[in-house]
């Protein structure tokens, strides 16, 4: 019984490692798996959890104020528990934004058969680029390379956006322009919702900054 359980866990880990490699190095194959219903929520949610834990550990360790004039330079000093809390809020925010993306896609392209599930899977899977981002930010911080840090923030955040756009394009018949408009509008709507929550006193300023700029 124990041997069977260990064997099952080993296969599960091996499969997820292969999926991770595919996601990074052969994304078109990963997109095909999504469109064929071969990807469950477990793997994308795991990717998101790793990005939250990795990001929280990094921001707890990173010297405050480094680098100057960066997206994340003014986030302040917070506990690891704070960053886990940001991750929980970010989880629900990501689902909300994915839902908005799906609504906008269906509105702009009524013939599209893309499902809400696939949009959610793709959106969470895109967080693999934030895992890569924190690796580059760690290296930049260790060697105190401010320019490299700032460039990495822009490049890997853009890579996540491009991945999401390409993935939705691969699993749907929607044009790139309509997908871009849907992603952009949903992202702005998500930011507006957060800012409205801040204005009415529901969301503290520190959480607002962390959700928008971390």
N, C-alpha and C positions, 0 to 999 in steps of 0.2 A: 504493500500500500504506500509506504513512504517512498520507495523507489519510483513508483508510478507518479507520485506527486512531484518529486524532484525532476523527473524527466519532463513532465508537463510544464513546469516552471522554466526549465532550460530551453524548451522549444519556444515558449512565449518570449523569453528574453532574446533569443536568437532571431526570432521573427521581427521583433521591434527594432533590433539593431540593423537588420537588413532594410527595414522600412525607413529608418533614419538616414542610412546611406543613400537610399533611393531618393528620398526627399531632398537631400542636399545636392547630390551629383547627377541624378537622373529624374528631375521633377516631372518630365512628361509622362514617365511610367507611373509615377505616383498619381498624377492627374487622372490617368486611365483607370487606376484602381478606385479612385473616388467616384468616377462616373459609372463604374460597374458595380458599385455598392460593396466593395471589398474592404473598405476602411470603416471601422466602428469609431465611436466617440473616444474610446480608451486612449488610443495613441495620440491624437491631437491634444486631448486634455493633459496627457502626460507631458507633452512638449511644452504646453503652457505652464504647467507646474514647475518644470525644470527652469524655465525662463524667469519665473517669479522668485524661486529660491536662489538662483544664480544672481539675479539682479539685486535682491535684497542683501545677499552676502557682499556683493561688490560695493553697493552704496554705503553699507555699514563700515567697510574697510577704507574706502576712498577718502583721501584728505579733503577736508572742507575747502571750498573755493578753488579747487583745481578741476579743470583748467579755468582760466578767467574767461568771462563772456561766452560761456557755453550753455547749451540747453539745460544741463544738469548741475551747473556750478553753484546755483543758488537754492538747491533743494533743502539745505540744512542737515543737521545731524539727527538721525532717528534710530530707534531700536530695530532689531530684526523683526520683532512682532509688528511694528508699524508697517514695514514693507510687506509682510505677509497679509496684513489687513488691506493694503493697497491692492495686492494681488487678488484678494477675494472680490473687492469692489470692481477691479478691472475685469474679472471673469464675467460678471453680470453686465458690465458695460460692453464687453466684446460681443456677448450674445445679443444685446439690444442693437448695437451697430450692425451686426450681421443681419438681423431681422429687417432693419431699415434698408440695407443694401438689397435684400431680396425683394422687398416691397417696391423699391424704385426700379429694379430690373424688370419685374413683372408689369409695372406701369409703362415703362418705356418700350418693352418688347413683349407684347401679350402672347406671342406664339412660343416664347421660350418655355422649355419644360424643366428648367433648373429648379431644384427643390431647396427649401429652407435648410434641410439637413446638410446638403452639399456646401451651401454657403457658409454654414457654421463650421463644418469640418475644415474647409479651406482657410477660413479666418483664423482659427486656432492653430492650424498647421503652419501658418506664416510666421508664428512666433519662434520658429527654429532660427530665423535670421536675427532675432534678439539674443538668442543664446550665443550665436557667433559674434554679435556686436559686443557683448560683455567680455568675451575673450579678447577682442581687439582693444577694448577700453582698458582692460586690466594690463595688457602689455604696454599701452601708451602711458598709463599712470606709473608703472614701475620705472620706465625710462624717462618719465617727466616730459613726454613729447606732446605739447599742447596742440600743435597743428594736426598731428596724426589723430589725436583724440577727437577733435572737432570734425575732421574729415570722415572718420569712422562713423560718428553719429549720423551724419548726413547720408553716407553711402549705404549703410546697412538698413537704415530706416526706409530709404528709397527702394532697396532691394526687396524688403518685405512688401511694399506697396506693389511693385512690379510683379512679384510672385503671385499675389492675390489676384491681380488683374489677369495675368496669364492663365492662372488656374481656372478662374471663372470662364474665361474665353474658351478654354479647352473642354469644359464640361457643358457648355451651352452654345447656343447659336446667336448669342448677342454680340453686337459689334463692339470693338475696342472703345470707341467713343462713348457709347452708352454705358459700358461698364465703368469707364473712368468717371463719368458724370455721377453714376450711382455711388461709387466709392467715395468720391469727394464730397458729395452732398450728405451722405450718411455720416462721414467723419465730422463735418462741420456741425451737423445736427447733434451728434454726440457731445461735442465740445460745448455747444450752446446749452444743452441740457445740464451739463456739469456746472456751467457758469450760472445758470438760473438757480440751481440748487445752492450754490454759494451765496447768491444775492439774497435768497430768502432765509439764509442761516442754517440750512440743513447740512451743508458740506463745508467743513473748516478749510481755511485758506491753504494750510499745509497739505491736506489731502488733494485739493484741487491742483496745486502745483505738481505734486507727485504723479497724479493720474495723467496730466497733460504733458509733462516734460521728462518723465523717467523712462 
